[in-house]
Amino acid sequence: MVIGNNIKQLRVNKGITQEQLAEYLHISGQAVSKWENQTALPDISCLPLLADYFGVTIDELMGYKLNALTNKERFVRFMIGNGILEQKDCTLKSGLSASYFINSEKFVTNAQIAKVGEYFADCIRENNLEFDVIMGMAYHGIAFSVAAAYALFQKYGVTVHYCHDRKVKDSRGRSLCGYTLKDRDRVILVDDVMSSGETISKRMEEIMKIARIEVAAIIVIVDRMVEGTVTGKTGSKLLEEKYHTKVYSVITEEDIQRYLK
């Protein structure tokens, strides 16, 4: 009974108890326990509720892997279902207020990282990006660069170099881990959230001292589309102009707000 194991894993990832899940479904905690212990199966009427609650499809809930590409709405559901996108008022680094918070610390399982890596890989293939290296921006981008490189090979048979920046140099003065960048390498940068673009810009200034690379693209999970008070341009627009590249995102501020409404 694969579905019982999947429900347990999704519940643990979300950080809720059997009783809390049962309360949401208006059933007994004993029923959820039986599912997870594989002594009973959920009623068919519970499947859509379970899938929606955890941000997955019914097929994935039952252990089937879909080959079709996922859409933006489904990705937002995945983020919410795994507690990565939290609906609460918060203040961004830019000082602006927001109605949701992206908590990248909640990427804690191989299944979550694998799914994000596949989204990055799909974005690269969909846009026919030509590049030599995938580089993750420390710290969250480290896992994303590995996951994206792995997904490219597993799903599309593409072999590429990958590396990530350290922020703090090691004892031998190295700022990168993995592949050593060379002049004219075409690099795709991956990271979690794009706001003002200042963080990526500062790190790029240091990386450009290592090698005169070409920024083939910048891919983030979420583009908050924050406009600077002075320039009136979003962080993604500023980076596109500064590095003569294009910024892609799995989802944007507009996608999230549209889904939440």
C-alpha positions as a Python dict, from the first residue, in 0.01 Angstrom:
ca = {
    (1, 'M'): (0, 0, 0),
    (2, 'V'): (222, 278, -133),
    (3, 'I'): (-38, 543, -58),
    (4, 'G'): (-11, 482, 318),
    (5, 'N'): (365, 540, 315),
    (6, 'N'): (322, 849, 97),
    (7, 'I'): (62, 1000, 331),
    (8, 'K'): (291, 944, 629),
    (9, 'Q'): (591, 1102, 453),
    (10, 'L'): (390, 1403, 336),
    (11, 'R'): (242, 1448, 682),
    (12, 'V'): (585, 1438, 848),
    (13, 'N'): (725, 1682, 589),
    (14, 'K'): (441, 1923, 666),
    (15, 'G'): (508, 1892, 1038),
    (16, 'I'): (158, 1790, 1147),
    (17, 'T'): (23, 1508, 1361),
    (18, 'Q'): (-218, 1233, 1260),
    (19, 'E'): (-484, 1407, 1466),
    (20, 'Q'): (-435, 1738, 1283),
    (21, 'L'): (-466, 1566, 945),
    (22, 'A'): (-775, 1380, 1067),
    (23, 'E'): (-932, 1705, 1185),
    (24, 'Y'): (-880, 1862, 842),
    (25, 'L'): (-1044, 1562, 674),
    (26, 'H'): (-1321, 1540, 937),
    (27, 'I'): (-1235, 1179, 1020),
    (28, 'S'): (-1088, 1000, 1321),
    (29, 'G'): (-720, 992, 1404),
    (30, 'Q'): (-748, 615, 1413),
    (31, 'A'): (-841, 613, 1043),
    (32, 'V'): (-522, 805, 951),
    (33, 'S'): (-320, 566, 1169),
    (34, 'K'): (-463, 267, 981),
    (35, 'W'): (-368, 423, 646),
    (36, 'E'): (-10, 481, 758),
    (37, 'N'): (15, 134, 911),
    (38, 'Q'): (-116, -8, 582),
    (39, 'T'): (-412, -187, 739),
    (40, 'A'): (-670, 21, 553),
    (41, 'L'): (-701, 247, 247),
    (42, 'P'): (-847, 600, 231),
    (43, 'D'): (-1196, 634, 93),
    (44, 'I'): (-1189, 758, -265),
    (45, 'S'): (-1365, 1079, -159),
    (46, 'C'): (-1061, 1167, 59),
    (47, 'L'): (-808, 1152, -225),
    (48, 'P'): (-878, 1499, -376),
    (49, 'L'): (-868, 1653, -26),
    (50, 'L'): (-540, 1483, 57),
    (51, 'A'): (-381, 1582, -274),
    (52, 'D'): (-488, 1945, -236),
    (53, 'Y'): (-376, 1961, 127),
    (54, 'F'): (-26, 1831, 51),
    (55, 'G'): (16, 2013, -280),
    (56, 'V'): (53, 1701, -497),
    (57, 'T'): (-156, 1525, -758),
    (58, 'I'): (-367, 1219, -686),
    (59, 'D'): (-132, 1021, -912),
    (60, 'E'): (169, 1123, -703),
    (61, 'L'): (-22, 1048, -383),
    (62, 'M'): (-78, 695, -509),
    (63, 'G'): (284, 652, -616),
    (64, 'Y'): (261, 724, -988),
    (65, 'K'): (521, 955, -1147),
    (66, 'L'): (380, 1180, -1417),
    (67, 'N'): (576, 1247, -1736),
    (68, 'A'): (384, 1562, -1824),
    (69, 'L'): (535, 1898, -1732),
    (70, 'T'): (386, 2064, -1426),
    (71, 'N'): (231, 2411, -1438),
    (72, 'K'): (279, 2716, -1218),
    (73, 'E'): (-31, 2655, -1011),
    (74, 'R'): (79, 2304, -928),
    (75, 'F'): (419, 2432, -817),
    (76, 'V'): (262, 2690, -586),
    (77, 'R'): (53, 2409, -436),
    (78, 'F'): (369, 2205, -386),
    (79, 'M'): (537, 2499, -208),
    (80, 'I'): (239, 2557, 20),
    (81, 'G'): (181, 2187, 84),
    (82, 'N'): (539, 2141, 201),
    (83, 'G'): (539, 2451, 421),
    (84, 'I'): (794, 2630, 202),
    (85, 'L'): (554, 2909, 109),
    (86, 'E'): (400, 3040, 430),
    (87, 'Q'): (104, 3276, 413),
    (88, 'K'): (188, 3540, 671),
    (89, 'D'): (281, 3907, 683),
    (90, 'C'): (655, 3965, 677),
    (91, 'T'): (919, 4226, 594),
    (92, 'L'): (1161, 4164, 308),
    (93, 'K'): (1531, 4254, 310),
    (94, 'S'): (1437, 4553, 97),
    (95, 'G'): (1218, 4681, 380),
    (96, 'L'): (896, 4623, 187),
    (97, 'S'): (604, 4431, 334),
    (98, 'A'): (478, 4102, 189),
    (99, 'S'): (182, 3873, 253),
    (100, 'Y'): (384, 3551, 227),
    (101, 'F'): (726, 3418, 320),
    (102, 'I'): (947, 3178, 126),
    (103, 'N'): (1124, 2954, 377),
    (104, 'S'): (1396, 2769, 186),
    (105, 'E'): (1500, 2597, 508),
    (106, 'K'): (1195, 2373, 460),
    (107, 'F'): (1364, 2193, 168),
    (108, 'V'): (1467, 1904, 391),
    (109, 'T'): (1402, 1580, 197),
    (110, 'N'): (1552, 1429, -114),
    (111, 'A'): (1203, 1421, -270),
    (112, 'Q'): (1162, 1798, -230),
    (113, 'I'): (1508, 1880, -366),
    (114, 'A'): (1461, 1635, -654),
    (115, 'K'): (1135, 1803, -755),
    (116, 'V'): (1293, 2151, -750),
    (117, 'G'): (1590, 2024, -949),
    (118, 'E'): (1351, 1890, -1212),
    (119, 'Y'): (1179, 2229, -1239),
    (120, 'F'): (1516, 2395, -1297),
    (121, 'A'): (1609, 2133, -1558),
    (122, 'D'): (1274, 2173, -1736),
    (123, 'C'): (1319, 2551, -1745),
    (124, 'I'): (1662, 2511, -1903),
    (125, 'R'): (1532, 2273, -2169),
    (126, 'E'): (1212, 2465, -2242),
    (127, 'N'): (1409, 2781, -2316),
    (128, 'N'): (1684, 2604, -2513),
    (129, 'L'): (1956, 2760, -2298),
    (130, 'E'): (2312, 2702, -2412),
    (131, 'F'): (2565, 2683, -2129),
    (132, 'D'): (2869, 2504, -1989),
    (133, 'V'): (2825, 2525, -1611),
    (134, 'I'): (2547, 2532, -1352),
    (135, 'M'): (2648, 2735, -1049),
    (136, 'G'): (2460, 2759, -719),
    (137, 'M'): (2462, 3075, -512),
    (138, 'A'): (2544, 3003, -148),
    (139, 'Y'): (2383, 2886, 53),
    (140, 'H'): (2051, 2747, -68),
    (141, 'G'): (2165, 2746, -430),
    (142, 'I'): (2425, 2484, -346),
    (143, 'A'): (2167, 2205, -323),
    (144, 'F'): (1972, 2348, -618),
    (145, 'S'): (2273, 2340, -851),
    (146, 'V'): (2341, 1975, -766),
    (147, 'A'): (1974, 1881, -805),
    (148, 'A'): (1943, 2065, -1138),
    (149, 'A'): (2260, 1906, -1277),
    (150, 'Y'): (2140, 1562, -1167),
    (151, 'A'): (1793, 1615, -1318),
    (152, 'L'): (1942, 1726, -1648),
    (153, 'F'): (2133, 1399, -1672),
    (154, 'Q'): (1858, 1171, -1544),
    (155, 'K'): (1573, 1322, -1744),
    (156, 'Y'): (1747, 1458, -2055),
    (157, 'G'): (2083, 1277, -2071),
    (158, 'V'): (2273, 1607, -2057),
    (159, 'T'): (2619, 1616, -1896),
    (160, 'V'): (2739, 1952, -1760),
    (161, 'H'): (2981, 2094, -1507),
    (162, 'Y'): (2850, 2232, -1180),
    (163, 'C'): (2993, 2432, -891),
    (164, 'H'): (2888, 2664, -611),
    (165, 'D'): (3037, 2964, -436),
    (166, 'R'): (3160, 2944, -77),
    (167, 'K'): (3109, 3303, 44),
    (168, 'V'): (3400, 3237, 282),
    (169, 'K'): (3726, 3124, 116),
    (170, 'D'): (3879, 2796, 228),
    (171, 'S'): (4230, 2755, 373),
    (172, 'R'): (4377, 2757, 20),
    (173, 'G'): (4198, 3077, -76),
    (174, 'R'): (3940, 2914, -304),
    (175, 'S'): (3599, 3079, -344),
    (176, 'L'): (3435, 2799, -543),
    (177, 'C'): (3366, 2433, -477),
    (178, 'G'): (3342, 2186, -764),
    (179, 'Y'): (3429, 2284, -1119),
    (180, 'T'): (3690, 2562, -1158),
    (181, 'L'): (3551, 2842, -1374),
    (182, 'K'): (3746, 2951, -1681),
    (183, 'D'): (3730, 3263, -1896),
    (184, 'R'): (3439, 3260, -2144),
    (185, 'D'): (3253, 2979, -1965),
    (186, 'R'): (2878, 3016, -2014),
    (187, 'V'): (2726, 2990, -1668),
    (188, 'I'): (2369, 2946, -1545),
    (189, 'L'): (2318, 3075, -1191),
    (190, 'V'): (2049, 2913, -975),
    (191, 'D'): (1909, 3047, -648),
    (192, 'D'): (1590, 3047, -445),
    (193, 'V'): (1435, 3396, -434),
    (194, 'M'): (1490, 3710, -641),
    (195, 'S'): (1397, 4041, -476),
    (196, 'S'): (1610, 4350, -535),
    (197, 'G'): (1887, 4145, -699),
    (198, 'E'): (2152, 4302, -475),
    (199, 'T'): (2263, 3976, -315),
    (200, 'I'): (2329, 3803, -648),
    (201, 'S'): (2496, 4116, -787),
    (202, 'K'): (2739, 4136, -494),
    (203, 'R'): (2832, 3770, -525),
    (204, 'M'): (2878, 3803, -899),
    (205, 'E'): (3128, 4085, -849),
    (206, 'E'): (3345, 3845, -651),
    (207, 'I'): (3299, 3557, -894),
    (208, 'M'): (3393, 3775, -1191),
    (209, 'K'): (3733, 3824, -1026),
    (210, 'I'): (3796, 3449, -1062),
    (211, 'A'): (3712, 3426, -1433),
    (212, 'R'): (3556, 3642, -1702),
    (213, 'I'): (3249, 3427, -1740),
    (214, 'E'): (2939, 3483, -1951),
    (215, 'V'): (2614, 3472, -1755),
    (216, 'A'): (2402, 3252, -1982),
    (217, 'A'): (2096, 3287, -1756),
    (218, 'I'): (1982, 3333, -1398),
    (219, 'I'): (1710, 3096, -1276),
    (220, 'V'): (1532, 3136, -943),
    (221, 'I'): (1241, 2957, -782),
    (222, 'V'): (1048, 3278, -711),
    (223, 'D'): (1082, 3628, -858),
    (224, 'R'): (919, 3870, -615),
    (225, 'M'): (940, 4142, -883),
    (226, 'V'): (1047, 4407, -627),
    (227, 'E'): (1108, 4748, -783),
    (228, 'G'): (1392, 4964, -653),
    (229, 'T'): (1289, 5299, -501),
    (230, 'V'): (1555, 5484, -704),
    (231, 'T'): (1563, 5300, -1036),
    (232, 'G'): (1200, 5190, -1049),
    (233, 'K'): (1320, 4861, -1199),
    (234, 'T'): (1280, 4510, -1063),
    (235, 'G'): (1582, 4317, -942),
    (236, 'S'): (1556, 4079, -1236),
    (237, 'K'): (1550, 4369, -1484),
    (238, 'L'): (1859, 4527, -1327),
    (239, 'L'): (2052, 4200, -1344),
    (240, 'E'): (1947, 4142, -1704),
    (241, 'E'): (2082, 4481, -1803),
    (242, 'K'): (2400, 4455, -1594),
    (243, 'Y'): (2504, 4111, -1715),
    (244, 'H'): (2338, 4112, -2060),
    (245, 'T'): (2143, 3799, -1975),
    (246, 'K'): (1790, 3686, -1897),
    (247, 'V'): (1634, 3601, -1561),
    (248, 'Y'): (1390, 3309, -1549),
    (249, 'S'): (1175, 3199, -1256),
    (250, 'V'): (963, 2892, -1192),
    (251, 'I'): (694, 3121, -1046),
    (252, 'T'): (659, 3495, -994),
    (253, 'E'): (489, 3727, -746),
    (254, 'E'): (193, 3748, -985),
    (255, 'D'): (159, 3369, -1001),
    (256, 'I'): (153, 3340, -622),
    (257, 'Q'): (-93, 3626, -568),
    (258, 'R'): (-323, 3489, -839),
    (259, 'Y'): (-323, 3146, -673),
    (260, 'L'): (-376, 3282, -321),
    (261, 'K'): (-674, 3487, -438),
}
